[in-house]
Amino acid sequence: MKSKISMLAATLLASGMLAAVPASAQMKPLSDPVIAHPDPVSLFNSSDPKLHKNKQAALHIMKELLQCNQWTRAPEWITDRYIQHNPFAASGLKGVMDYFINVAKRPEDKECKTLTSPIVAVQAEDDYVTVLTVRTLPLPGDPTKTYTTTWFDTWRFVDGKADQHWDPASLPDAAAPPVGSVDVELRQAKDREEIEALMWRYDRALDKFNADAYAASFTEDGSFGETKGREALRKMIADFTKDGKAAPKLQHATSNHWIEFTGPHTAKIHYYWQTYRLSETGKLDDPPKLIAAGNGVDDVVRVNGKWLFHSRRVSAPED
């Protein structure tokens, strides 16, 4: 197989198909997208009692542990020795619990009602269960776009508990820390702070109808609904005070932020928003009035080290 790949590469190089384009342009997915199963829970059943028991334990690991971060329950489905073959994880139940609880500090979802992981397939044979999931990654050369590939986790079970684990993680170069590593956790914590600061600056610019500051919070081709491009966005805000008109006294607020990282330089902000008309008098009998509310999903991207809005959608469909 390796020789065939080498021959193919040599043929492409000889024909000029690889040499004529930059490396980033070469990195385009040729495959069909990876599609998650519509009913992932059904994949964890089996008519064989032993396989069913192991599949159900894998389901709990995927849902309660990896998705909902209920790591205090890990002893229910993981053995004490839990042998790891991921190069970034040490073996042992105590170590994996300490990492997710005390190092990564993953927020626990105590309700955890539905399995939401994008699972493609589940295979079980003998003592082994393999779970294939969709993995979404940023497109090389264009972090505003993504492509899909496949991740797998394989466990070997002993008496209904995971005793050994494999996945395809590999040691990266220094510029690309692995997903789930401490470096990624620290970087994302800093990114969350910067993205929240971006949202604050945006709301303050909107409250003050500062057209320049408002437009500066977007990328050059950024958009708010149907309005696209920094100049169009600046004009949209400036028109509120056109010809000497007084700006309306409004206050904008966002809450319940969930920042979902879609790549090292891209993220989505899920949130609720409210717009209030402020009191004209400032008296207690004339309080601010809620005039609009909704939920939104924004796309943000890091450009030259700075997080900016790529698109704002304040009327996002309900989940």
Secondary structure as a PSIPRED ss2 file (coil, helix, strand):
# PSIPRED VFORMAT (PSIPRED V4.0)

   1 M C   1.000  0.000  0.000
   2 K H   0.000  1.000  0.000
   3 S H   0.000  1.000  0.000
   4 K H   0.000  1.000  0.000
   5 I H   0.000  1.000  0.000
   6 S H   0.000  1.000  0.000
   7 M H   0.000  1.000  0.000
   8 L H   0.000  1.000  0.000
   9 A H   0.000  1.000  0.000
  10 A H   0.000  1.000  0.000
  11 T H   0.000  1.000  0.000
  12 L H   0.000  1.000  0.000
  13 L H   0.000  1.000  0.000
  14 A H   0.000  1.000  0.000
  15 S H   0.000  1.000  0.000
  16 G C   1.000  0.000  0.000
  17 M C   1.000  0.000  0.000
  18 L C   1.000  0.000  0.000
  19 A C   1.000  0.000  0.000
  20 A C   1.000  0.000  0.000
  21 V C   1.000  0.000  0.000
  22 P C   1.000  0.000  0.000
  23 A H   0.000  1.000  0.000
  24 S H   0.000  1.000  0.000
  25 A H   0.000  1.000  0.000
  26 Q H   0.000  1.000  0.000
  27 M C   1.000  0.000  0.000
  28 K C   1.000  0.000  0.000
  29 P C   1.000  0.000  0.000
  30 L C   1.000  0.000  0.000
  31 S C   1.000  0.000  0.000
  32 D C   1.000  0.000  0.000
  33 P C   1.000  0.000  0.000
  34 V C   1.000  0.000  0.000
  35 I C   1.000  0.000  0.000
  36 A C   1.000  0.000  0.000
  37 H C   1.000  0.000  0.000
  38 P C   1.000  0.000  0.000
  39 D C   1.000  0.000  0.000
  40 P H   0.000  1.000  0.000
  41 V H   0.000  1.000  0.000
  42 S H   0.000  1.000  0.000
  43 L H   0.000  1.000  0.000
  44 F H   0.000  1.000  0.000
  45 N C   1.000  0.000  0.000
  46 S C   1.000  0.000  0.000
  47 S C   1.000  0.000  0.000
  48 D C   1.000  0.000  0.000
  49 P H   0.000  1.000  0.000
  50 K H   0.000  1.000  0.000
  51 L H   0.000  1.000  0.000
  52 H H   0.000  1.000  0.000
  53 K H   0.000  1.000  0.000
  54 N H   0.000  1.000  0.000
  55 K H   0.000  1.000  0.000
  56 Q H   0.000  1.000  0.000
  57 A H   0.000  1.000  0.000
  58 A H   0.000  1.000  0.000
  59 L H   0.000  1.000  0.000
  60 H H   0.000  1.000  0.000
  61 I H   0.000  1.000  0.000
  62 M H   0.000  1.000  0.000
  63 K H   0.000  1.000  0.000
  64 E H   0.000  1.000  0.000
  65 L H   0.000  1.000  0.000
  66 L H   0.000  1.000  0.000
  67 Q H   0.000  1.000  0.000
  68 C C   1.000  0.000  0.000
  69 N C   1.000  0.000  0.000
  70 Q C   1.000  0.000  0.000
  71 W H   0.000  1.000  0.000
  72 T H   0.000  1.000  0.000
  73 R H   0.000  1.000  0.000
  74 A H   0.000  1.000  0.000
  75 P H   0.000  1.000  0.000
  76 E H   0.000  1.000  0.000
  77 W C   1.000  0.000  0.000
  78 I E   0.000  0.000  1.000
  79 T E   0.000  0.000  1.000
  80 D E   0.000  0.000  1.000
  81 R E   0.000  0.000  1.000
  82 Y E   0.000  0.000  1.000
  83 I E   0.000  0.000  1.000
  84 Q E   0.000  0.000  1.000
  85 H C   1.000  0.000  0.000
  86 N C   1.000  0.000  0.000
  87 P C   1.000  0.000  0.000
  88 F C   1.000  0.000  0.000
  89 A C   1.000  0.000  0.000
  90 A C   1.000  0.000  0.000
  91 S C   1.000  0.000  0.000
  92 G C   1.000  0.000  0.000
  93 L H   0.000  1.000  0.000
  94 K H   0.000  1.000  0.000
  95 G H   0.000  1.000  0.000
  96 V H   0.000  1.000  0.000
  97 M H   0.000  1.000  0.000
  98 D H   0.000  1.000  0.000
  99 Y H   0.000  1.000  0.000
 100 F H   0.000  1.000  0.000
 101 I H   0.000  1.000  0.000
 102 N H   0.000  1.000  0.000
 103 V H   0.000  1.000  0.000
 104 A C   1.000  0.000  0.000
 105 K C   1.000  0.000  0.000
 106 R C   1.000  0.000  0.000
 107 P C   1.000  0.000  0.000
 108 E C   1.000  0.000  0.000
 109 D C   1.000  0.000  0.000
 110 K C   1.000  0.000  0.000
 111 E C   1.000  0.000  0.000
 112 C C   1.000  0.000  0.000
 113 K C   1.000  0.000  0.000
 114 T C   1.000  0.000  0.000
 115 L C   1.000  0.000  0.000
 116 T C   1.000  0.000  0.000
 117 S C   1.000  0.000  0.000
 118 P C   1.000  0.000  0.000
 119 I E   0.000  0.000  1.000
 120 V E   0.000  0.000  1.000
 121 A E   0.000  0.000  1.000
 122 V E   0.000  0.000  1.000
 123 Q E   0.000  0.000  1.000
 124 A E   0.000  0.000  1.000
 125 E E   0.000  0.000  1.000
 126 D C   1.000  0.000  0.000
 127 D C   1.000  0.000  0.000
 128 Y E   0.000  0.000  1.000
 129 V E   0.000  0.000  1.000
 130 T E   0.000  0.000  1.000
 131 V E   0.000  0.000  1.000
 132 L E   0.000  0.000  1.000
 133 T E   0.000  0.000  1.000
 134 V E   0.000  0.000  1.000
 135 R E   0.000  0.000  1.000
 136 T E   0.000  0.000  1.000
 137 L E   0.000  0.000  1.000
 138 P E   0.000  0.000  1.000
 139 L E   0.000  0.000  1.000
 140 P C   1.000  0.000  0.000
 141 G C   1.000  0.000  0.000
 142 D E   0.000  0.000  1.000
 143 P E   0.000  0.000  1.000
 144 T E   0.000  0.000  1.000
 145 K E   0.000  0.000  1.000
 146 T E   0.000  0.000  1.000
 147 Y E   0.000  0.000  1.000
 148 T E   0.000  0.000  1.000
 149 T E   0.000  0.000  1.000
 150 T E   0.000  0.000  1.000
 151 W E   0.000  0.000  1.000
 152 F E   0.000  0.000  1.000
 153 D E   0.000  0.000  1.000
 154 T E   0.000  0.000  1.000
 155 W E   0.000  0.000  1.000
 156 R E   0.000  0.000  1.000
 157 F E   0.000  0.000  1.000
 158 V E   0.000  0.000  1.000
 159 D C   1.000  0.000  0.000
 160 G C   1.000  0.000  0.000
 161 K E   0.000  0.000  1.000
 162 A E   0.000  0.000  1.000
 163 D E   0.000  0.000  1.000
 164 Q E   0.000  0.000  1.000
 165 H E   0.000  0.000  1.000
 166 W E   0.000  0.000  1.000
 167 D C   1.000  0.000  0.000
 168 P C   1.000  0.000  0.000
 169 A C   1.000  0.000  0.000
 170 S C   1.000  0.000  0.000
 171 L C   1.000  0.000  0.000
 172 P C   1.000  0.000  0.000
 173 D C   1.000  0.000  0.000
 174 A C   1.000  0.000  0.000
 175 A C   1.000  0.000  0.000
 176 A C   1.000  0.000  0.000
 177 P C   1.000  0.000  0.000
 178 P C   1.000  0.000  0.000
 179 V C   1.000  0.000  0.000
 180 G C   1.000  0.000  0.000
 181 S C   1.000  0.000  0.000
 182 V H   0.000  1.000  0.000
 183 D H   0.000  1.000  0.000
 184 V H   0.000  1.000  0.000
 185 E H   0.000  1.000  0.000
 186 L H   0.000  1.000  0.000
 187 R H   0.000  1.000  0.000
 188 Q H   0.000  1.000  0.000
 189 A H   0.000  1.000  0.000
 190 K H   0.000  1.000  0.000
 191 D H   0.000  1.000  0.000
 192 R H   0.000  1.000  0.000
 193 E H   0.000  1.000  0.000
 194 E H   0.000  1.000  0.000
 195 I H   0.000  1.000  0.000
 196 E H   0.000  1.000  0.000
 197 A H   0.000  1.000  0.000
 198 L H   0.000  1.000  0.000
 199 M H   0.000  1.000  0.000
 200 W H   0.000  1.000  0.000
 201 R H   0.000  1.000  0.000
 202 Y H   0.000  1.000  0.000
 203 D H   0.000  1.000  0.000
 204 R H   0.000  1.000  0.000
 205 A H   0.000  1.000  0.000
 206 L H   0.000  1.000  0.000
 207 D H   0.000  1.000  0.000
 208 K C   1.000  0.000  0.000
 209 F C   1.000  0.000  0.000
 210 N C   1.000  0.000  0.000
 211 A H   0.000  1.000  0.000
 212 D H   0.000  1.000  0.000
 213 A H   0.000  1.000  0.000
 214 Y H   0.000  1.000  0.000
 215 A H   0.000  1.000  0.000
 216 A H   0.000  1.000  0.000
 217 S C   1.000  0.000  0.000
 218 F E   0.000  0.000  1.000
 219 T E   0.000  0.000  1.000
 220 E E   0.000  0.000  1.000
 221 D E   0.000  0.000  1.000
 222 G E   0.000  0.000  1.000
 223 S E   0.000  0.000  1.000
 224 F E   0.000  0.000  1.000
 225 G C   1.000  0.000  0.000
 226 E C   1.000  0.000  0.000
 227 T E   0.000  0.000  1.000
 228 K E   0.000  0.000  1.000
 229 G C   1.000  0.000  0.000
 230 R H   0.000  1.000  0.000
 231 E H   0.000  1.000  0.000
 232 A H   0.000  1.000  0.000
 233 L H   0.000  1.000  0.000
 234 R H   0.000  1.000  0.000
 235 K H   0.000  1.000  0.000
 236 M H   0.000  1.000  0.000
 237 I H   0.000  1.000  0.000
 238 A H   0.000  1.000  0.000
 239 D H   0.000  1.000  0.000
 240 F H   0.000  1.000  0.000
 241 T H   0.000  1.000  0.000
 242 K H   0.000  1.000  0.000
 243 D H   0.000  1.000  0.000
 244 G H   0.000  1.000  0.000
 245 K C   1.000  0.000  0.000
 246 A C   1.000  0.000  0.000
 247 A C   1.000  0.000  0.000
 248 P C   1.000  0.000  0.000
 249 K C   1.000  0.000  0.000
 250 L E   0.000  0.000  1.000
 251 Q E   0.000  0.000  1.000
 252 H E   0.000  0.000  1.000
 253 A E   0.000  0.000  1.000
 254 T E   0.000  0.000  1.000
 255 S E   0.000  0.000  1.000
 256 N E   0.000  0.000  1.000
 257 H E   0.000  0.000  1.000
 258 W E   0.000  0.000  1.000
 259 I E   0.000  0.000  1.000
 260 E E   0.000  0.000  1.000
 261 F E   0.000  0.000  1.000
 262 T E   0.000  0.000  1.000
 263 G E   0.000  0.000  1.000
 264 P C   1.000  0.000  0.000
 265 H C   1.000  0.000  0.000
 266 T E   0.000  0.000  1.000
 267 A E   0.000  0.000  1.000
 268 K E   0.000  0.000  1.000
 269 I E   0.000  0.000  1.000
 270 H E   0.000  0.000  1.000
 271 Y E   0.000  0.000  1.000
 272 Y E   0.000  0.000  1.000
 273 W E   0.000  0.000  1.000
 274 Q E   0.000  0.000  1.000
 275 T E   0.000  0.000  1.000
 276 Y E   0.000  0.000  1.000
 277 R E   0.000  0.000  1.000
 278 L C   1.000  0.000  0.000
 279 S C   1.000  0.000  0.000
 280 E C   1.000  0.000  0.000
 281 T C   1.000  0.000  0.000
 282 G C   1.000  0.000  0.000
 283 K C   1.000  0.000  0.000
 284 L C   1.000  0.000  0.000
 285 D C   1.000  0.000  0.000
 286 D C   1.000  0.000  0.000
 287 P C   1.000  0.000  0.000
 288 P C   1.000  0.000  0.000
 289 K E   0.000  0.000  1.000
 290 L E   0.000  0.000  1.000
 291 I E   0.000  0.000  1.000
 292 A E   0.000  0.000  1.000
 293 A E   0.000  0.000  1.000
 294 G E   0.000  0.000  1.000
 295 N E   0.000  0.000  1.000
 296 G E   0.000  0.000  1.000
 297 V E   0.000  0.000  1.000
 298 D E   0.000  0.000  1.000
 299 D E   0.000  0.000  1.000
 300 V E   0.000  0.000  1.000
 301 V E   0.000  0.000  1.000
 302 R E   0.000  0.000  1.000
 303 V E   0.000  0.000  1.000
 304 N C   1.000  0.000  0.000
 305 G C   1.000  0.000  0.000
 306 K E   0.000  0.000  1.000
 307 W E   0.000  0.000  1.000
 308 L E   0.000  0.000  1.000
 309 F E   0.000  0.000  1.000
 310 H E   0.000  0.000  1.000
 311 S E   0.000  0.000  1.000
 312 R E   0.000  0.000  1.000
 313 R E   0.000  0.000  1.000
 314 V C   1.000  0.000  0.000
 315 S C   1.000  0.000  0.000
 316 A C   1.000  0.000  0.000
 317 P C   1.000  0.000  0.000
 318 E C   1.000  0.000  0.000
 319 D C   1.000  0.000  0.000
